Amino acid sequence: MFYKAVRTDKCVGCNFCRNYVCQSEECVGCKACYLACPNEAVKLEEVEKKEEINVVVDGEKFSVPAGVTVKKALEILGYKFSKYPEKNAIFAPCEVGGCWSCAVEINGELKQSCVTPVREGMVVKTDVKRLLRAVHGFSGHPVGGVGTPWWIKGRRYIEAACFACGCNLRCPQCQNWTTTYCGKEKPLTPREAAMKMTALRRSIEVDRMAISGGECTLNREWLVSYVKELKNLNRDEKARIHIDTNATILTEDYLEELVEAGMTDIGIDIKALKLETFEKITGVGGELGKKYLKTSWRALKRALNYDIFVGVGIPYNPELISLEEVRKIGEKIAKMSDEVQVCALDYRAEFRSKIRRPSFEEMFRVWKTLKEVGLKNVICQTSVGYINPYGELYP
């Protein structure tokens, strides 16, 4: 099937789609604006494609429909794409052009296949190194993320941070959706990003360098190279390289590769214990949701075996997850390690969600629940600050 995107009367003229998402003058049915619109003001209409154009893919000549993406043209030709990494498939998880995981070489230049229009005479090469990634928001951070030790939170700046565009999840309450759905950001090589991060670290005088998202692990080739570059540029013993992730594609070999590259700290968001809860929180269910959820739990268990700092994030909002499920998540984590830092996160209305933010009292009950199962280092995000492992509130 072929689609075109159409604005509906829900459109409020924010132009997020035009300024940050859409990368083509004419609609090629990439669906990026449909996924990214915070007001759900885009609908998809099925269309016919009759005109064909000629392209060359991996040295062979083909005819494909005009007015579609390179990804769609490749799919028609039998190329396989996946949303979970697998052999003999091009990984295409974000679908908005942010992660560059699905990039191919087009007329000698690396381009995102998911949003790039196919053109007459185009020469495409699929077996390429995907060492570009859209990354932005390089700045000092006073709070840090799930993988930031709780005892250093609250100073002026504790980390130099950046955010990788694109995500494989579709959380309606996404708190960083302008990064998740940003596909037009100029991409950086691992070296360029590492140099920017190193310069930022030196300018704000911190030891920690963090990357989050979106979901920073989507482009494995890029991230491993970035960590290696960062390690090479920061050889002092105080340097800490911190990755915050949903861990849904963080397989055992991938995690090991990051540790060997120089990652010293990791924050893993465990979204749920039950698949139905995972789907409610992330917008991803079925077999793919099962894989994501299973992989994230395995990644946490494996990460605790390395000599790195590990933090775990657990979401809470009564409209998304029950306190009882939070308790069971805590019990499962405590069996792995009762010393690991666990951060309860108060999920609230962002992006497309209309949920009410949990009160301080509700989040304090979450904190108590996680302490009761034997976890020693529980911190809790609330509307008025963090609760530390001793039950003290700090801004």
LOPA-794798 format. One record per residue (C-alpha): x, z, y. Coordinates in nm, 4 decimals. Each point is the difference from the previous one (the first is absolute). Example, Ala and Ser with C-alpha at 12.3 -4.5 7.8 and 13.67 -1.06 7.14 Angstrom:
<pts>
+----------+----------+----------+
!        X !        Z !        Y !
+----------+----------+----------+
!   1.2300 !   0.7800 !  -0.4500 !
!   0.1370 !  -0.0660 !   0.3440 !
+----------+----------+----------+
</pts>
This chain:
<pts>
+----------+----------+----------+
!        X !        Z !        Y !
+----------+----------+----------+
!   0.0000 !   0.0000 !   0.0000 !
!   0.1009 !  -0.0644 !   0.3612 !
!  -0.1040 !   0.2095 !   0.2974 !
!   0.0012 !   0.0077 !   0.3760 !
!  -0.0255 !   0.3123 !   0.2143 !
!  -0.2881 !   0.0323 !   0.2457 !
!  -0.0450 !   0.2652 !   0.2675 !
!  -0.3294 !   0.1885 !  -0.0045 !
!  -0.1899 !   0.1872 !   0.2689 !
!   0.1934 !   0.3141 !  -0.0954 !
!   0.2990 !  -0.1407 !   0.1874 !
!   0.0907 !   0.2146 !   0.3025 !
!   0.2704 !  -0.2325 !   0.1302 !
!   0.2955 !   0.2275 !  -0.0814 !
!   0.1995 !  -0.3103 !  -0.1036 !
!   0.2011 !   0.1929 !  -0.2575 !
!  -0.0440 !  -0.2934 !  -0.2383 !
!   0.1251 !  -0.2506 !   0.2538 !
!   0.2887 !   0.2044 !   0.1365 !
!   0.1337 !   0.1631 !  -0.3164 !
!  -0.1392 !  -0.1754 !  -0.3061 !
!  -0.0953 !  -0.3688 !   0.0142 !
!   0.2981 !  -0.2354 !  -0.0168 !
!  -0.1717 !  -0.3381 !   0.0015 !
!  -0.1824 !  -0.1976 !   0.2675 !
!  -0.2632 !  -0.1076 !  -0.2510 !
!  -0.1571 !   0.2175 !  -0.2694 !
!   0.1607 !  -0.0575 !  -0.3396 !
!  -0.1993 !   0.2676 !  -0.1818 !
!   0.2847 !   0.2478 !  -0.0388 !
!  -0.2490 !   0.2894 !   0.0468 !
!   0.2503 !   0.2029 !   0.2031 !
!  -0.2373 !   0.0484 !   0.2939 !
!  -0.2788 !   0.0942 !  -0.2414 !
!   0.2178 !   0.2736 !  -0.1480 !
!   0.1361 !   0.1176 !   0.3323 !
!  -0.3023 !   0.0174 !   0.2310 !
!  -0.0685 !   0.3683 !   0.0781 !
!  -0.3626 !  -0.0790 !   0.0839 !
!  -0.0682 !  -0.2121 !  -0.3116 !
!  -0.1004 !  -0.2770 !   0.2387 !
!   0.1267 !  -0.2875 !  -0.2161 !
!  -0.1876 !  -0.1597 !  -0.2861 !
!   0.1185 !  -0.2658 !  -0.2423 !
!  -0.1897 !  -0.3230 !  -0.0502 !
!   0.0641 !  -0.2311 !  -0.2915 !
!   0.1095 !  -0.3534 !   0.0961 !
!   0.0933 !  -0.3220 !  -0.1797 !
!   0.3449 !  -0.1555 !   0.0163 !
!   0.0052 !  -0.3775 !  -0.0516 !
!   0.3106 !  -0.1243 !   0.1789 !
!   0.3259 !   0.0208 !  -0.1923 !
!   0.3580 !  -0.0026 !   0.1181 !
!   0.3348 !  -0.0467 !  -0.1709 !
!   0.2562 !   0.2754 !  -0.0462 !
!   0.3169 !   0.0584 !  -0.1987 !
!   0.0235 !   0.3274 !  -0.1932 !
!   0.3159 !   0.0945 !  -0.1858 !
!   0.1088 !  -0.3635 !  -0.0053 !
!  -0.3297 !  -0.1506 !  -0.1203 !
!  -0.2553 !  -0.1995 !   0.1996 !
!  -0.3638 !   0.1150 !   0.0056 !
!  -0.3278 !  -0.0598 !   0.1802 !
!  -0.1806 !   0.3104 !   0.1211 !
!  -0.3037 !   0.0682 !   0.2227 !
!   0.0615 !  -0.0038 !   0.3733 !
!  -0.0971 !   0.2972 !   0.2139 !
!   0.1037 !   0.2763 !  -0.2407 !
!   0.2897 !   0.2448 !  -0.0200 !
!   0.3202 !  -0.0729 !  -0.1868 !
!  -0.0948 !   0.2810 !  -0.2380 !
!  -0.3341 !  -0.1628 !  -0.0772 !
!   0.1662 !  -0.3370 !  -0.0528 !
!   0.2519 !   0.1563 !  -0.2388 !
!  -0.2787 !   0.1736 !  -0.1918 !
!  -0.1771 !  -0.3341 !  -0.0406 !
!   0.3232 !  -0.1424 !  -0.1410 !
!   0.0137 !   0.2789 !  -0.2582 !
!   0.2384 !   0.2466 !   0.1632 !
!  -0.0907 !   0.3600 !  -0.0757 !
!  -0.0340 !   0.2685 !   0.2672 !
!  -0.0534 !   0.3701 !  -0.0652 !
!  -0.0801 !   0.3228 !   0.1854 !
!   0.2122 !   0.2037 !  -0.2410 !
!   0.3603 !  -0.1088 !  -0.0647 !
!   0.0370 !  -0.1971 !  -0.3210 !
!   0.2283 !  -0.2621 !  -0.1476 !
!  -0.0672 !  -0.3656 !   0.0706 !
!  -0.2330 !   0.0788 !   0.2906 !
!   0.0463 !   0.0039 !   0.3761 !
!  -0.0852 !   0.3457 !   0.1312 !
!  -0.2577 !  -0.0296 !   0.2795 !
!  -0.1347 !   0.3490 !   0.0731 !
!  -0.0804 !   0.0249 !   0.3718 !
!  -0.1747 !  -0.3370 !   0.0593 !
!   0.0542 !   0.0087 !   0.3774 !
!   0.3612 !  -0.1181 !   0.0262 !
!   0.1545 !   0.3386 !   0.0789 !
!   0.2082 !   0.0745 !  -0.3089 !
!   0.1523 !  -0.3449 !  -0.0639 !
!  -0.0094 !   0.0669 !  -0.3767 !
!  -0.1716 !  -0.3343 !  -0.0600 !
!   0.2363 !  -0.1940 !   0.2244 !
!   0.1240 !  -0.3424 !  -0.1082 !
!   0.2435 !  -0.2417 !   0.1559 !
!  -0.1867 !  -0.2637 !   0.2013 !
!   0.2038 !  -0.2887 !   0.1376 !
!   0.3089 !   0.2197 !  -0.0234 !
!  -0.1525 !   0.3061 !   0.1678 !
!  -0.1436 !   0.3157 !  -0.1571 !
!  -0.3751 !   0.0346 !   0.0696 !
!  -0.2863 !   0.2162 !  -0.1292 !
!  -0.1958 !  -0.2104 !  -0.2490 !
!  -0.3179 !   0.2097 !   0.0442 !
!  -0.0583 !  -0.0973 !   0.3650 !
!   0.1986 !  -0.3194 !   0.0542 !
!  -0.2059 !  -0.3257 !   0.0063 !
!   0.1017 !  -0.2750 !  -0.2399 !
!   0.1076 !  -0.3202 !   0.1806 !
!   0.0534 !  -0.3649 !  -0.0892 !
!   0.3495 !  -0.0614 !  -0.1368 !
!   0.0809 !   0.3693 !  -0.0267 !
!   0.2912 !   0.0852 !  -0.2301 !
!  -0.0430 !   0.3350 !  -0.1736 !
!   0.2453 !   0.2002 !  -0.2093 !
!  -0.1360 !   0.3071 !  -0.1792 !
!   0.3115 !   0.1530 !  -0.1598 !
!   0.1500 !   0.1645 !   0.3080 !
!   0.1402 !   0.3281 !   0.1317 !
!  -0.2663 !   0.1730 !   0.2101 !
!   0.2265 !   0.1886 !   0.2374 !
!  -0.2336 !   0.0111 !   0.2981 !
!  -0.2576 !   0.2649 !   0.0874 !
!  -0.2170 !   0.0751 !   0.3032 !
!   0.1096 !   0.3439 !   0.1231 !
!  -0.0842 !   0.1671 !   0.3285 !
!  -0.0499 !   0.3322 !   0.1781 !
!   0.3649 !   0.1087 !   0.0076 !
!  -0.0224 !   0.3373 !   0.1736 !
!   0.0826 !   0.3675 !  -0.0197 !
!  -0.2467 !   0.2070 !  -0.1999 !
!  -0.0659 !   0.3735 !   0.0624 !
!  -0.2033 !   0.0663 !  -0.3169 !
!   0.1270 !  -0.2322 !  -0.2717 !
!  -0.1876 !  -0.0909 !  -0.3163 !
!  -0.0869 !   0.1322 !  -0.3432 !
!   0.3650 !  -0.0176 !  -0.1021 !
!   0.1262 !   0.1982 !   0.3013 !
!   0.1025 !   0.3616 !  -0.0767 !
!  -0.2580 !   0.2325 !   0.1556 !
!   0.2547 !   0.2358 !   0.1550 !
!   0.1324 !  -0.2602 !   0.2434 !
!  -0.3398 !  -0.1154 !   0.1300 !
!  -0.0960 !   0.0714 !   0.3586 !
!   0.3161 !  -0.0681 !   0.1972 !
!   0.0301 !  -0.2732 !   0.2641 !
!   0.1116 !  -0.2681 !  -0.2434 !
!   0.0829 !   0.0600 !  -0.3637 !
!   0.0156 !  -0.3581 !  -0.1255 !
!   0.0595 !  -0.3538 !   0.1088 !
!  -0.2922 !  -0.1918 !  -0.1468 !
!  -0.1293 !  -0.3526 !  -0.0474 !
!  -0.3043 !  -0.1534 !  -0.1653 !
!  -0.0148 !  -0.2971 !  -0.2370 !
!  -0.3003 !  -0.2278 !   0.0446 !
!  -0.2418 !  -0.0856 !  -0.2780 !
!  -0.1595 !   0.2153 !  -0.2697 !
!  -0.1426 !  -0.0531 !  -0.3479 !
!  -0.2783 !   0.2565 !   0.0523 !
!  -0.3211 !  -0.0405 !   0.1995 !
!  -0.0660 !   0.3562 !   0.1143 !
!  -0.3003 !   0.0038 !   0.2381 !
!   0.1489 !   0.3063 !   0.1704 !
!   0.3465 !  -0.1555 !   0.0413 !
!   0.1787 !   0.1905 !   0.2763 !
!   0.2544 !  -0.2722 !   0.0637 !
!  -0.2155 !  -0.3116 !  -0.0276 !
!   0.1683 !  -0.1836 !   0.2878 !
!   0.3108 !   0.0006 !  -0.2205 !
!  -0.1799 !  -0.0592 !  -0.3289 !
!  -0.1712 !  -0.3156 !   0.1266 !
!   0.2690 !  -0.1315 !   0.2331 !
!   0.1264 !  -0.3356 !  -0.1214 !
!   0.1327 !  -0.1576 !   0.3191 !
!   0.2839 !   0.2431 !   0.0653 !
!   0.3392 !  -0.1745 !   0.0100 !
!   0.1702 !   0.0728 !  -0.3339 !
!   0.3375 !   0.1663 !  -0.0327 !
!   0.2741 !  -0.0336 !  -0.2578 !
!   0.1092 !   0.3236 !  -0.1726 !
!   0.3170 !  -0.0051 !   0.2089 !
!  -0.1871 !  -0.0426 !   0.3281 !
!  -0.2404 !   0.2842 !  -0.0811 !
!   0.2831 !   0.2296 !  -0.1138 !
!   0.1946 !  -0.0652 !   0.3196 !
!  -0.3047 !   0.0810 !   0.2136 !
!  -0.0627 !   0.3181 !  -0.1959 !
!   0.3639 !   0.1090 !   0.0203 !
!   0.0092 !  -0.0571 !   0.3758 !
!  -0.3207 !   0.2014 !   0.0367 !
!   0.1400 !   0.2836 !  -0.2100 !
!   0.3053 !   0.0232 !   0.2217 !
!  -0.1955 !  -0.0190 !   0.3238 !
!  -0.2390 !   0.2862 !  -0.0869 !
!   0.2655 !   0.1958 !  -0.1921 !
!  -0.1722 !   0.0643 !  -0.3334 !
!   0.1173 !  -0.0194 !  -0.3599 !
!  -0.3173 !  -0.1279 !  -0.1643 !
!  -0.1061 !  -0.3666 !  -0.0122 !
!  -0.3474 !  -0.0707 !  -0.1353 !
!  -0.1980 !  -0.3085 !  -0.0905 !
!  -0.3717 !   0.0058 !  -0.0672 !
!  -0.2833 !  -0.2470 !   0.0496 !
!  -0.2357 !  -0.1624 !  -0.0807 !
!   0.1747 !   0.0191 !  -0.3330 !
!   0.3751 !  -0.0384 !   0.0229 !
!   0.0643 !  -0.0570 !  -0.3727 !
!  -0.1893 !  -0.3305 !  -0.0264 !
!   0.3010 !  -0.2237 !   0.0542 !
!   0.2425 !   0.1513 !  -0.2510 !
!   0.2850 !  -0.2395 !   0.0654 !
!  -0.0142 !   0.0741 !   0.3716 !
!  -0.0354 !   0.3783 !  -0.0279 !
!   0.2874 !   0.0491 !  -0.2447 !
!   0.2243 !  -0.2140 !   0.2213 !
!  -0.1125 !   0.1930 !   0.3085 !
!   0.0870 !   0.3362 !  -0.1598 !
!   0.3421 !  -0.1334 !  -0.1024 !
!   0.0663 !  -0.1275 !   0.3524 !
!  -0.1126 !   0.3306 !   0.1477 !
!   0.2255 !   0.1937 !  -0.2361 !
!   0.2956 !  -0.2204 !   0.0911 !
!  -0.0587 !   0.0499 !   0.3731 !
!  -0.0471 !   0.3774 !  -0.0326 !
!   0.2754 !   0.1309 !  -0.2240 !
!   0.0059 !   0.3551 !   0.1334 !
!  -0.1176 !   0.2753 !  -0.2357 !
!  -0.2830 !   0.1082 !   0.2319 !
!  -0.1797 !  -0.3356 !  -0.0145 !
!  -0.3363 !   0.0097 !  -0.1798 !
!  -0.1936 !  -0.3104 !  -0.1005 !
!  -0.3699 !   0.0760 !  -0.0406 !
!  -0.2707 !  -0.2213 !  -0.1503 !
!  -0.3704 !   0.0833 !   0.0266 !
!  -0.2137 !  -0.1919 !  -0.2489 !
!  -0.3266 !  -0.0141 !  -0.1921 !
!   0.2220 !  -0.0633 !  -0.3074 !
!  -0.2588 !  -0.2328 !  -0.1555 !
!   0.2642 !  -0.2602 !  -0.0928 !
!   0.2967 !   0.2367 !  -0.0211 !
!   0.0975 !  -0.0590 !  -0.3608 !
!   0.2749 !   0.1974 !  -0.1695 !
!   0.2622 !  -0.2718 !   0.0442 !
!  -0.0990 !  -0.0527 !   0.3643 !
!   0.0322 !   0.3722 !   0.0756 !
!   0.3385 !   0.0133 !  -0.1693 !
!   0.1169 !  -0.2997 !   0.2009 !
!  -0.0979 !   0.1719 !   0.3267 !
!   0.1799 !   0.3206 !  -0.0948 !
!   0.3127 !  -0.1945 !  -0.0937 !
!  -0.0238 !  -0.1911 !   0.3290 !
!   0.0079 !   0.3227 !   0.2016 !
!  -0.3512 !   0.1437 !   0.0357 !
!   0.0268 !   0.3792 !   0.0396 !
!  -0.3613 !   0.1001 !   0.0749 !
!  -0.3373 !  -0.1278 !  -0.1116 !
!  -0.3577 !   0.0811 !   0.0905 !
!  -0.2609 !  -0.1081 !  -0.2560 !
!  -0.3696 !  -0.0096 !   0.0845 !
!  -0.2035 !   0.0798 !  -0.3092 !
!  -0.3423 !  -0.1299 !   0.0943 !
!  -0.2080 !   0.1393 !  -0.2870 !
!  -0.0244 !   0.1119 !  -0.3592 !
!  -0.3147 !  -0.1949 !  -0.0876 !
!  -0.0253 !  -0.3772 !   0.0260 !
!  -0.3374 !   0.0183 !   0.1779 !
!   0.1541 !   0.2251 !   0.2659 !
!   0.2991 !  -0.2298 !   0.0319 !
!  -0.2324 !  -0.2942 !   0.0602 !
!  -0.2004 !   0.1915 !   0.2602 !
!   0.3164 !   0.0946 !   0.1895 !
!   0.1986 !  -0.3235 !  -0.0368 !
!  -0.2622 !  -0.2715 !  -0.0432 !
!   0.1749 !  -0.1122 !  -0.3199 !
!  -0.1565 !   0.0585 !  -0.3416 !
!  -0.0266 !  -0.1656 !  -0.3411 !
!   0.3080 !  -0.0881 !  -0.2016 !
!   0.2143 !  -0.0362 !   0.3107 !
!  -0.1055 !   0.3429 !   0.1215 !
!   0.0867 !   0.1464 !  -0.3409 !
!   0.3487 !  -0.1505 !   0.0165 !
!   0.0570 !   0.1245 !   0.3535 !
!  -0.1161 !   0.3535 !  -0.0762 !
!   0.1963 !   0.0242 !  -0.3247 !
!   0.3159 !  -0.1347 !   0.1638 !
!  -0.0163 !   0.2486 !   0.2882 !
!  -0.0257 !   0.3003 !  -0.2321 !
!   0.2847 !  -0.1298 !  -0.2169 !
!   0.2121 !  -0.0559 !   0.3100 !
!  -0.0521 !   0.3602 !   0.1099 !
!   0.0972 !   0.1376 !  -0.3403 !
!   0.3102 !  -0.2177 !  -0.0103 !
!   0.1008 !   0.0754 !   0.3612 !
!   0.0135 !   0.3725 !  -0.0786 !
!   0.2805 !  -0.0692 !  -0.2487 !
!   0.2333 !  -0.1340 !   0.2688 !
!   0.2151 !   0.1991 !   0.2377 !
!  -0.2065 !  -0.1015 !   0.3024 !
!  -0.2508 !   0.1780 !   0.2224 !
!  -0.3566 !  -0.0688 !  -0.1141 !
!  -0.3188 !   0.0613 !   0.1940 !
!  -0.3536 !  -0.0633 !  -0.1274 !
!  -0.3038 !  -0.0844 !   0.2110 !
!  -0.3522 !   0.0854 !  -0.1169 !
!  -0.3030 !  -0.1250 !   0.1970 !
!  -0.3004 !   0.2114 !   0.0836 !
!  -0.3373 !  -0.0802 !   0.1440 !
!  -0.3147 !   0.1240 !  -0.1748 !
!  -0.1549 !  -0.3459 !   0.0360 !
!   0.2871 !  -0.1528 !  -0.1970 !
!   0.1322 !   0.2593 !  -0.2431 !
!  -0.1232 !   0.3350 !  -0.1269 !
!   0.1856 !   0.3271 !   0.0333 !
!  -0.0112 !   0.0274 !  -0.3777 !
!   0.1831 !  -0.3305 !  -0.0411 !
!   0.2568 !   0.1184 !   0.2541 !
!   0.0450 !   0.3126 !  -0.2122 !
!   0.0560 !  -0.2080 !  -0.3141 !
!   0.2504 !  -0.2205 !   0.1841 !
!   0.1827 !   0.3156 !   0.1055 !
!   0.0020 !   0.1309 !  -0.3557 !
!   0.1456 !  -0.3253 !  -0.1300 !
!   0.2724 !   0.0022 !   0.2658 !
!   0.0801 !   0.3672 !  -0.0646 !
!   0.0655 !  -0.0797 !  -0.3661 !
!   0.2610 !  -0.2520 !   0.1140 !
!   0.1503 !   0.2309 !   0.2635 !
!  -0.1345 !   0.3050 !   0.1803 !
!   0.2792 !  -0.0316 !   0.2596 !
!  -0.0808 !  -0.3511 !   0.1260 !
!  -0.1291 !  -0.0256 !   0.3562 !
!  -0.3709 !  -0.0847 !   0.0013 !
!  -0.1748 !  -0.1072 !   0.3178 !
!  -0.3806 !   0.0014 !   0.0236 !
!  -0.1123 !  -0.2758 !   0.2373 !
!  -0.3287 !   0.0169 !   0.1918 !
!  -0.1458 !  -0.3493 !  -0.0311 !
!  -0.2163 !  -0.1007 !   0.2954 !
!  -0.1825 !  -0.2934 !   0.1550 !
!   0.2371 !  -0.2865 !   0.0758 !
!  -0.0191 !  -0.3787 !  -0.0360 !
!  -0.3458 !  -0.0586 !  -0.1586 !
!  -0.0794 !   0.3521 !  -0.1122 !
!  -0.2631 !   0.2268 !   0.1609 !
!   0.0830 !   0.3186 !  -0.1896 !
!   0.0160 !   0.3348 !   0.1778 !
!   0.3405 !   0.1631 !   0.0314 !
!   0.0231 !   0.3158 !  -0.2132 !
!  -0.0036 !   0.3228 !   0.1983 !
!   0.2929 !   0.2398 !   0.0144 !
!  -0.1910 !   0.2359 !  -0.2287 !
!  -0.0519 !  -0.2741 !  -0.2587 !
!   0.3675 !  -0.0922 !   0.0007 !
!   0.1009 !   0.3646 !  -0.0248 !
!  -0.2097 !   0.0215 !  -0.3184 !
!   0.1920 !  -0.3022 !  -0.1322 !
!   0.3271 !   0.1775 !   0.0799 !
!  -0.1147 !   0.3141 !  -0.1818 !
!  -0.1197 !  -0.2035 !  -0.2985 !
!   0.3394 !  -0.1678 !  -0.0412 !
!   0.1812 !   0.3322 !   0.0355 !
!  -0.2276 !   0.1549 !  -0.2627 !
!   0.1094 !  -0.2527 !  -0.2656 !
!   0.3599 !   0.1163 !   0.0398 !
!   0.1465 !  -0.2471 !   0.2484 !
!   0.2500 !   0.1868 !   0.2187 !
!   0.0653 !  -0.2476 !   0.2807 !
!  -0.3401 !  -0.1069 !   0.1275 !
!  -0.0453 !  -0.1199 !   0.3552 !
!  -0.3259 !  -0.1214 !   0.1453 !
!  -0.0866 !  -0.2435 !   0.2774 !
!  -0.2898 !   0.1187 !   0.2178 !
!  -0.1611 !  -0.0931 !   0.3300 !
!   0.1942 !   0.2757 !   0.1790 !
!   0.3408 !  -0.0276 !  -0.1661 !
!   0.1753 !   0.0590 !  -0.3329 !
!  -0.0388 !   0.3005 !  -0.2263 !
!   0.3365 !   0.0838 !  -0.1532 !
!   0.0629 !   0.1414 !  -0.3515 !
!  -0.0367 !   0.3533 !   0.1373 !
!  -0.3448 !  -0.0629 !   0.1456 !
!   0.1291 !  -0.0184 !   0.3558 !
!  -0.1325 !  -0.2588 !   0.2429 !
!   0.2406 !  -0.1994 !   0.2131 !
!  -0.0609 !  -0.2972 !   0.2354 !
+----------+----------+----------+
</pts>
